[in-house]
Amino acid sequence: MTYKTRKRLSLFVLVVGLPLYVAASMWVLSLFERPSFFVELLVYLALGVLWAFPLKAVFRGVGKPDPDAPAEERR
């Protein structure tokens, strides 16, 4: 995957995908009886970290300059 594609995909995931993931996880958890505060907190913390693992390859190196660009454009 090219740097430009990863950059666009990571922006799409953060702007569109993450809010949809949050809404979907809240909706699924609302289908069950509300657990105690600490159990609910642990579930939300786990879901908050869990989304990043499959997308690690997309976000890797996005904040760095384009490695394929000529040297004068990297600055």
DRENVEX-46977 format. One line per field, with one value per atom (N, C-alpha, C, O, CB): residue in three letters; x, y, z; residue number from 1; atom name. Coordinates in steps of 0.05 Angstrom, whole numbers, plus 32768, in hexadecimal, padded with zeros to 4 digits. Glycine has a CB too. Example, Ala and Ser with C-alpha at 12.3 -4.5 7.8 and 13.67 -1.06 7.14 Angstrom:
resn: (ala / ala / ala / ala / ala / ser / ser / ser / ser / ser)
u: (8108 / 80F6 / 8108 / 811D / 80E2 / 8101 / 8111 / 8102 / 810C / 811A)
v: (7F8E / 7FA6 / 7FBE / 7FBE / 7FA7 / 7FD3 / 7FEB / 8001 / 8017 / 7FF4)
w: (809C / 809C / 809C / 80A9 / 80B5 / 808E / 808F / 809D / 80A1 / 8072)
resi: (1 / 1 / 1 / 1 / 1 / 2 / 2 / 2 / 2 / 2)
name: (N / CA / C / O / CB / N / CA / C / O / CB)
***
This chain:
resn: (met / met / met / met / met / thr / thr / thr / thr / thr / tyr / tyr / tyr / tyr / tyr / lys / lys / lys / lys / lys / thr / thr / thr / thr / thr / arg / arg / arg / arg / arg / lys / lys / lys / lys / lys / arg / arg / arg / arg / arg / leu / leu / leu / leu / leu / ser / ser / ser / ser / ser / leu / leu / leu / leu / leu / phe / phe / phe / phe / phe / val / val / val / val / val / leu / leu / leu / leu / leu / val / val / val / val / val / val / val / val / val / val / gly / gly / gly / gly / gly / leu / leu / leu / leu / leu / pro / pro / pro / pro / pro / leu / leu / leu / leu / leu / tyr / tyr / tyr / tyr / tyr / val / val / val / val / val / ala / ala / ala / ala / ala / ala / ala / ala / ala / ala / ser / ser / ser / ser / ser / met / met / met / met / met / trp / trp / trp / trp / trp / val / val / val / val / val / leu / leu / leu / leu / leu / ser / ser / ser / ser / ser / leu / leu / leu / leu / leu / phe / phe / phe / phe / phe / glu / glu / glu / glu / glu / arg / arg / arg / arg / arg / pro / pro / pro / pro / pro / ser / ser / ser / ser / ser / phe / phe / phe / phe / phe / phe / phe / phe / phe / phe / val / val / val / val / val / glu / glu / glu / glu / glu / leu / leu / leu / leu / leu / leu / leu / leu / leu / leu / val / val / val / val / val / tyr / tyr / tyr / tyr / tyr / leu / leu / leu / leu / leu / ala / ala / ala / ala / ala / leu / leu / leu / leu / leu / gly / gly / gly / gly / gly / val / val / val / val / val / leu / leu / leu / leu / leu / trp / trp / trp / trp / trp / ala / ala / ala / ala / ala / phe / phe / phe / phe / phe / pro / pro / pro / pro / pro / leu / leu / leu / leu / leu / lys / lys / lys / lys / lys / ala / ala / ala / ala / ala / val / val / val / val / val / phe / phe / phe / phe / phe / arg / arg / arg / arg / arg / gly / gly / gly / gly / gly / val / val / val / val / val / gly / gly / gly / gly / gly / lys / lys / lys / lys / lys / pro / pro / pro / pro / pro / asp / asp / asp / asp / asp / pro / pro / pro / pro / pro / asp / asp / asp / asp / asp / ala / ala / ala / ala / ala / pro / pro / pro / pro / pro / ala / ala / ala / ala / ala / glu / glu / glu / glu / glu / glu / glu / glu / glu / glu / arg / arg / arg / arg / arg / arg / arg / arg / arg / arg)
u: (8011 / 8000 / 8012 / 8025 / 7FED / 800C / 801D / 8018 / 8004 / 8017 / 802A / 8029 / 8010 / 8002 / 8042 / 800A / 7FF3 / 7FD9 / 7FC7 / 7FF3 / 7FD8 / 7FC0 / 7FBC / 7FA6 / 7FC2 / 7FD2 / 7FD0 / 7FC7 / 7FB8 / 7FEB / 7FD1 / 7FCA / 7FAD / 7F9F / 7FDB / 7FA2 / 7F86 / 7F74 / 7F60 / 7F80 / 7F7D / 7F6D / 7F6D / 7F58 / 7F78 / 7F83 / 7F84 / 7F72 / 7F65 / 7FA1 / 7F71 / 7F5F / 7F42 / 7F32 / 7F65 / 7F3C / 7F21 / 7F19 / 7F02 / 7F1E / 7F2B / 7F25 / 7F20 / 7F0D / 7F3C / 7F30 / 7F2C / 7F14 / 7F07 / 7F45 / 7F0D / 7EF6 / 7EDC / 7EC7 / 7EFB / 7EDB / 7EC2 / 7EC0 / 7EAC / 7EBF / 7ED5 / 7ED3 / 7ED2 / 7EC3 / 7EEA / 7EE2 / 7EE3 / 7EC8 / 7EBF / 7EFA / 7EBC / 7EA2 / 7E8C / 7E7B / 7E98 / 7E8E / 7E7B / 7E80 / 7E6D / 7E7D / 7E99 / 7EA1 / 7E97 / 7E8C / 7EBF / 7E9A / 7E90 / 7E72 / 7E68 / 7E99 / 7E64 / 7E47 / 7E3D / 7E2A / 7E3B / 7E4B / 7E43 / 7E48 / 7E38 / 7E52 / 7E5F / 7E65 / 7E51 / 7E49 / 7E82 / 7E4A / 7E36 / 7E1B / 7E0D / 7E34 / 7E14 / 7DFA / 7DF9 / 7DE5 / 7DF4 / 7E0F / 7E0F / 7E0F / 7E01 / 7E29 / 7E1D / 7E1D / 7E02 / 7DFB / 7E33 / 7DF3 / 7DD9 / 7DC4 / 7DAF / 7DD0 / 7DCA / 7DB7 / 7DB6 / 7DA2 / 7DBF / 7DCB / 7DCC / 7DC5 / 7DC4 / 7DE9 / 7DBF / 7DBA / 7DD3 / 7DE9 / 7DAF / 7DD0 / 7DE8 / 7DF7 / 7DEB / 7DDF / 7E11 / 7E21 / 7E29 / 7E22 / 7E39 / 7E39 / 7E43 / 7E56 / 7E5F / 7E51 / 7E5B / 7E6C / 7E88 / 7E91 / 7E6F / 7E94 / 7EAF / 7EB0 / 7EC3 / 7EBC / 7E9D / 7E9C / 7E97 / 7EA4 / 7E85 / 7E85 / 7E80 / 7E99 / 7E9F / 7E68 / 7EA7 / 7EC0 / 7ED5 / 7EE2 / 7ECA / 7ED8 / 7EEB / 7EE4 / 7EF6 / 7EED / 7ECA / 7EC2 / 7EC8 / 7ED3 / 7EA3 / 7EC1 / 7EC7 / 7EE4 / 7EED / 7EB9 / 7EF4 / 7F11 / 7F1D / 7F2E / 7F1F / 7F13 / 7F1C / 7F15 / 7F25 / 7F11 / 7EFC / 7EF4 / 7F02 / 7F07 / 7ED6 / 7F0A / 7F18 / 7F35 / 7F40 / 7F1A / 7F40 / 7F5B / 7F5A / 7F6C / 7F6B / 7F46 / 7F44 / 7F43 / 7F4C / 7F2B / 7F37 / 7F34 / 7F4F / 7F52 / 7F23 / 7F63 / 7F7D / 7F8E / 7F9E / 7F8C / 7F8B / 7F9D / 7F9A / 7FAF / 7F97 / 7F82 / 7F80 / 7F89 / 7F90 / 7F64 / 7F89 / 7F8F / 7FAC / 7FB2 / 7F7B / 7FBC / 7FD7 / 7FE7 / 7FF6 / 7FE5 / 7FE4 / 7FF4 / 7FEC / 7FFC / 7FF0 / 7FD3 / 7FCA / 7FD6 / 7FDE / 7FAB / 7FD8 / 7FE2 / 8000 / 800B / 7FD6 / 800E / 802B / 8039 / 8036 / 8035 / 8048 / 8058 / 8049 / 8055 / 8065 / 802F / 8020 / 8029 / 8028 / 8002 / 8033 / 803B / 8057 / 8060 / 803B / 8065 / 8080 / 807F / 806B / 8092 / 8094 / 8095 / 8093 / 809A / 80AE / 808A / 8087 / 80A2 / 80B3 / 8079 / 80A6 / 80C0 / 80C6 / 80DD / 80C1 / 80B2 / 80B6 / 80BA / 80C1 / 809F / 80B6 / 80BA / 80D7 / 80E8 / 80AB / 80DE / 80FA / 8103 / 80F2 / 80FE / 811C / 8127 / 811F / 811A / 8146 / 811D / 8117 / 80F9 / 80F3 / 811D / 80E8 / 80CC / 80C6 / 80B1 / 80BB / 80D8 / 80D3 / 80D4 / 80C9 / 80E8 / 80DF / 80E2 / 80CA / 80C9 / 80F9)
v: (7FE9 / 8000 / 8019 / 801A / 8000 / 802C / 8043 / 8056 / 8053 / 8052 / 8068 / 807B / 808C / 8091 / 808D / 8096 / 80A7 / 8098 / 80A4 / 80B2 / 807F / 806F / 806A / 806C / 8054 / 8064 / 8060 / 8079 / 8078 / 8057 / 8090 / 80A9 / 80AF / 80B8 / 80C0 / 80AB / 80B0 / 809C / 80A4 / 80AE / 8083 / 806F / 8074 / 8070 / 8053 / 807C / 8082 / 8099 / 8099 / 8087 / 80AD / 80C4 / 80BC / 80C4 / 80DB / 80AB / 80A0 / 8090 / 8093 / 808F / 807F / 806F / 8080 / 807B / 805B / 8095 / 80A6 / 80B8 / 80BC / 80B8 / 80C1 / 80D4 / 80C6 / 80CF / 80E7 / 80B0 / 80A2 / 8087 / 8082 / 809C / 8077 / 805C / 805C / 804D / 804D / 806C / 806C / 8075 / 8068 / 807D / 808B / 8092 / 807C / 8077 / 80AC / 806F / 8059 / 8041 / 8035 / 8050 / 803C / 8026 / 802C / 801B / 8022 / 8045 / 804D / 804A / 8040 / 806A / 8054 / 8052 / 8035 / 802E / 8062 / 8025 / 8008 / 7FFA / 7FEA / 7FFB / 8000 / 7FF2 / 7FFB / 7FEB / 7FF8 / 8015 / 801E / 8012 / 800B / 803D / 800F / 8002 / 7FE5 / 7FDC / 8005 / 7FD6 / 7FBA / 7FB7 / 7FA5 / 7FAD / 7FC7 / 7FC5 / 7FCD / 7FC5 / 7FD6 / 7FDE / 7FE7 / 7FD0 / 7FD2 / 8000 / 7FBC / 7FA6 / 7F94 / 7F86 / 7F95 / 7F95 / 7F84 / 7F95 / 7FAE / 7F79 / 7F87 / 7F95 / 7FA3 / 7F98 / 7F81 / 7FBB / 7FCA / 7FBD / 7FB9 / 7FE7 / 7FB7 / 7FAB / 7FC0 / 7FD8 / 7F9D / 7FB8 / 7FCA / 7FDE / 7FDA / 7FBB / 7FF4 / 8009 / 7FFF / 8006 / 8020 / 7FEF / 7FE6 / 7FD3 / 7FD4 / 7FDA / 7FC2 / 7FAF / 7FBF / 7FB9 / 7F9A / 7FD2 / 7FE3 / 7FF3 / 7FF6 / 7FF5 / 7FFD / 800C / 7FFA / 8002 / 8018 / 7FE2 / 7FCF / 7FC8 / 7FC6 / 7FB6 / 7FC4 / 7FBE / 7FD5 / 7FD1 / 7FB7 / 7FED / 8004 / 8009 / 8011 / 801D / 8005 / 8008 / 7FF3 / 7FF9 / 8005 / 7FDA / 7FC5 / 7FCB / 7FC8 / 7FAA / 7FD4 / 7FDB / 7FF3 / 7FF5 / 7FE0 / 8005 / 801D / 8017 / 8025 / 8031 / 8002 / 7FFA / 7FE5 / 7FE5 / 7FEE / 7FD5 / 7FBF / 7FC7 / 7FB9 / 7FAF / 7FDE / 7FE7 / 7FED / 7FEB / 7FFF / 7FF4 / 7FFD / 7FE5 / 7FE9 / 800C / 7FCE / 7FB8 / 7FAF / 7FAB / 7FA0 / 7FAB / 7FA4 / 7FBA / 7FB4 / 7F9B / 7FD3 / 7FE9 / 7FF4 / 800A / 8000 / 7FE6 / 7FEF / 7FF4 / 8007 / 7FDB / 7FE3 / 7FE5 / 7FFF / 800A / 7FCD / 8007 / 801F / 8038 / 804A / 8021 / 8038 / 8050 / 8052 / 8067 / 8052 / 803C / 803B / 804E / 804B / 801E / 8061 / 8073 / 8089 / 8098 / 8063 / 808D / 80A2 / 80BE / 80D1 / 809F / 80C1 / 80DB / 80E3 / 80FA / 80DB / 80D1 / 80D6 / 80E0 / 80DD / 80BD / 80EC / 80F5 / 80DD / 80C7 / 8105 / 80E2 / 80CD / 80C2 / 80D0 / 80D8 / 80A8 / 809C / 809A / 8097 / 8080 / 809B / 8099 / 80B4 / 80B5 / 808B / 80CA / 80E4 / 80EB / 80E1 / 80F9 / 80FD / 8106 / 8114 / 811E / 8119 / 8115 / 8120 / 813D / 8144 / 811E / 814E / 816A / 816E / 8182 / 817A / 815B / 815D / 8153 / 8159 / 814E / 8144 / 8138 / 814D / 8147 / 8123 / 8163 / 8177 / 8187 / 8199 / 8188)
w: (8000 / 8000 / 8000 / 800F / 8018 / 7FEF / 7FED / 8005 / 8014 / 7FD3 / 8009 / 801F / 801D / 8031 / 8020 / 8005 / 8000 / 8006 / 8012 / 7FE4 / 7FFE / 8004 / 8021 / 802C / 7FF5 / 802F / 804C / 805A / 806D / 8057 / 8051 / 805E / 805A / 806D / 8052 / 8042 / 803D / 804C / 8057 / 801F / 804C / 805A / 8078 / 8085 / 8054 / 8083 / 80A0 / 80A7 / 80BC / 80A9 / 8096 / 809B / 8099 / 80A9 / 8086 / 8085 / 8082 / 809B / 80A5 / 8069 / 80A5 / 80BC / 80D4 / 80E4 / 80C2 / 80D8 / 80F0 / 80EE / 8103 / 80F3 / 80D6 / 80D4 / 80D1 / 80DC / 80BC / 80C2 / 80BD / 80CD / 80DA / 809F / 80CB / 80D7 / 80F5 / 8100 / 80CE / 8102 / 811F / 812C / 813F / 8129 / 8122 / 812E / 8129 / 813A / 8122 / 8111 / 810C / 811F / 8128 / 80EF / 8124 / 8137 / 8153 / 8161 / 8137 / 815C / 8176 / 8178 / 818B / 817D / 8164 / 8164 / 8163 / 8171 / 814C / 8153 / 8151 / 816C / 8174 / 813B / 8178 / 8192 / 81A8 / 81B8 / 819B / 81A8 / 81BB / 81B6 / 81C9 / 81BB / 819D / 8196 / 819F / 81AA / 8178 / 8199 / 81A0 / 81BE / 81C8 / 8195 / 81CD / 81EA / 81F6 / 820C / 81F6 / 81E8 / 81F2 / 81EF / 81FC / 81E4 / 81E0 / 81DC / 81F5 / 81FA / 81C4 / 8205 / 821D / 8236 / 8235 / 8221 / 824B / 8264 / 826D / 826B / 827A / 8278 / 827F / 8297 / 82AC / 8287 / 8292 / 82A8 / 82BC / 82BA / 829C / 82CF / 82E3 / 82D6 / 82BF / 82FA / 82E4 / 82D8 / 82D0 / 82BA / 82ED / 82E1 / 82DB / 82C4 / 82B4 / 82F4 / 82C1 / 82AB / 8291 / 827D / 82AE / 8292 / 827A / 8273 / 825B / 8280 / 8286 / 8281 / 8274 / 8261 / 829B / 827E / 8272 / 8256 / 8245 / 8283 / 8250 / 8235 / 8222 / 820C / 8234 / 822A / 8219 / 8216 / 8200 / 8225 / 822B / 8228 / 8215 / 8204 / 8243 / 8217 / 8205 / 81E8 / 81D6 / 820D / 81E4 / 81C9 / 81BE / 81A6 / 81C8 / 81D0 / 81C8 / 81BE / 81AE / 81DE / 81C8 / 81C0 / 81A9 / 8198 / 81D8 / 81A9 / 8196 / 8179 / 8168 / 819C / 8173 / 8157 / 814A / 8132 / 8155 / 815A / 814E / 8145 / 8132 / 8163 / 8150 / 8149 / 812C / 811E / 815A / 8121 / 8105 / 80F2 / 80DB / 80FE / 80FB / 80E9 / 80EE / 80E4 / 80EE / 80FD / 8103 / 80E9 / 80E8 / 8115 / 80D6 / 80BD / 80AD / 80A0 / 80AB / 80B0 / 80A2 / 80AE / 80A0 / 80A3 / 80C9 / 80D7 / 80D9 / 80E0 / 80F2 / 80D4 / 80D7 / 80C3 / 80AB / 80D4 / 80CD / 80BD / 80B0 / 809F / 80A8 / 80B6 / 80A9 / 80B1 / 80A1 / 80AF / 80C9 / 80D3 / 80CA / 80CE / 80F1 / 80BD / 80B3 / 8096 / 8089 / 80B5 / 808D / 8071 / 805E / 8065 / 806B / 8046 / 8031 / 802B / 8021 / 8018 / 802F / 8029 / 800B / 8004 / 8036 / 7FFB / 7FDE / 7FD1 / 7FB9 / 7FD1 / 7FDF / 7FD4 / 7FD2 / 7FE1 / 7FE5 / 7FBE / 7FBC / 7FD6 / 7FE5 / 7FA4 / 7FDB / 7FF4 / 7FF9 / 8010 / 7FF4 / 7FE4 / 7FE9 / 7FF0 / 7FFC / 7FD0 / 7FEA / 7FF1 / 800D / 8018 / 7FDE / 801A / 8034 / 804A / 8060 / 8039 / 8046 / 805C / 805F / 8070 / 8057)
resi: (1 / 1 / 1 / 1 / 1 / 2 / 2 / 2 / 2 / 2 / 3 / 3 / 3 / 3 / 3 / 4 / 4 / 4 / 4 / 4 / 5 / 5 / 5 / 5 / 5 / 6 / 6 / 6 / 6 / 6 / 7 / 7 / 7 / 7 / 7 / 8 / 8 / 8 / 8 / 8 / 9 / 9 / 9 / 9 / 9 / 10 / 10 / 10 / 10 / 10 / 11 / 11 / 11 / 11 / 11 / 12 / 12 / 12 / 12 / 12 / 13 / 13 / 13 / 13 / 13 / 14 / 14 / 14 / 14 / 14 / 15 / 15 / 15 / 15 / 15 / 16 / 16 / 16 / 16 / 16 / 17 / 17 / 17 / 17 / 17 / 18 / 18 / 18 / 18 / 18 / 19 / 19 / 19 / 19 / 19 / 20 / 20 / 20 / 20 / 20 / 21 / 21 / 21 / 21 / 21 / 22 / 22 / 22 / 22 / 22 / 23 / 23 / 23 / 23 / 23 / 24 / 24 / 24 / 24 / 24 / 25 / 25 / 25 / 25 / 25 / 26 / 26 / 26 / 26 / 26 / 27 / 27 / 27 / 27 / 27 / 28 / 28 / 28 / 28 / 28 / 29 / 29 / 29 / 29 / 29 / 30 / 30 / 30 / 30 / 30 / 31 / 31 / 31 / 31 / 31 / 32 / 32 / 32 / 32 / 32 / 33 / 33 / 33 / 33 / 33 / 34 / 34 / 34 / 34 / 34 / 35 / 35 / 35 / 35 / 35 / 36 / 36 / 36 / 36 / 36 / 37 / 37 / 37 / 37 / 37 / 38 / 38 / 38 / 38 / 38 / 39 / 39 / 39 / 39 / 39 / 40 / 40 / 40 / 40 / 40 / 41 / 41 / 41 / 41 / 41 / 42 / 42 / 42 / 42 / 42 / 43 / 43 / 43 / 43 / 43 / 44 / 44 / 44 / 44 / 44 / 45 / 45 / 45 / 45 / 45 / 46 / 46 / 46 / 46 / 46 / 47 / 47 / 47 / 47 / 47 / 48 / 48 / 48 / 48 / 48 / 49 / 49 / 49 / 49 / 49 / 50 / 50 / 50 / 50 / 50 / 51 / 51 / 51 / 51 / 51 / 52 / 52 / 52 / 52 / 52 / 53 / 53 / 53 / 53 / 53 / 54 / 54 / 54 / 54 / 54 / 55 / 55 / 55 / 55 / 55 / 56 / 56 / 56 / 56 / 56 / 57 / 57 / 57 / 57 / 57 / 58 / 58 / 58 / 58 / 58 / 59 / 59 / 59 / 59 / 59 / 60 / 60 / 60 / 60 / 60 / 61 / 61 / 61 / 61 / 61 / 62 / 62 / 62 / 62 / 62 / 63 / 63 / 63 / 63 / 63 / 64 / 64 / 64 / 64 / 64 / 65 / 65 / 65 / 65 / 65 / 66 / 66 / 66 / 66 / 66 / 67 / 67 / 67 / 67 / 67 / 68 / 68 / 68 / 68 / 68 / 69 / 69 / 69 / 69 / 69 / 70 / 70 / 70 / 70 / 70 / 71 / 71 / 71 / 71 / 71 / 72 / 72 / 72 / 72 / 72 / 73 / 73 / 73 / 73 / 73 / 74 / 74 / 74 / 74 / 74 / 75 / 75 / 75 / 75 / 75)
name: (N / CA / C / O / CB / N / CA / C / O / CB / N / CA / C / O / CB / N / CA / C / O / CB / N / CA / C / O / CB / N / CA / C / O / CB / N / CA / C / O / CB / N / CA / C / O / CB / N / CA / C / O / CB / N / CA / C / O / CB / N / CA / C / O / CB / N / CA / C / O / CB / N / CA / C / O / CB / N / CA / C / O / CB / N / CA / C / O / CB / N / CA / C / O / CB / N / CA / C / O / CB / N / CA / C / O / CB / N / CA / C / O / CB / N / CA / C / O / CB / N / CA / C / O / CB / N / CA / C / O / CB / N / CA / C / O / CB / N / CA / C / O / CB / N / CA / C / O / CB / N / CA / C / O / CB / N / CA / C / O / CB / N / CA / C / O / CB / N / CA / C / O / CB / N / CA / C / O / CB / N / CA / C / O / CB / N / CA / C / O / CB / N / CA / C / O / CB / N / CA / C / O / CB / N / CA / C / O / CB / N / CA / C / O / CB / N / CA / C / O / CB / N / CA / C / O / CB / N / CA / C / O / CB / N / CA / C / O / CB / N / CA / C / O / CB / N / CA / C / O / CB / N / CA / C / O / CB / N / CA / C / O / CB / N / CA / C / O / CB / N / CA / C / O / CB / N / CA / C / O / CB / N / CA / C / O / CB / N / CA / C / O / CB / N / CA / C / O / CB / N / CA / C / O / CB / N / CA / C / O / CB / N / CA / C / O / CB / N / CA / C / O / CB / N / CA / C / O / CB / N / CA / C / O / CB / N / CA / C / O / CB / N / CA / C / O / CB / N / CA / C / O / CB / N / CA / C / O / CB / N / CA / C / O / CB / N / CA / C / O / CB / N / CA / C / O / CB / N / CA / C / O / CB / N / CA / C / O / CB / N / CA / C / O / CB / N / CA / C / O / CB / N / CA / C / O / CB / N / CA / C / O / CB / N / CA / C / O / CB / N / CA / C / O / CB / N / CA / C / O / CB / N / CA / C / O / CB / N / CA / C / O / CB / N / CA / C / O / CB)
***
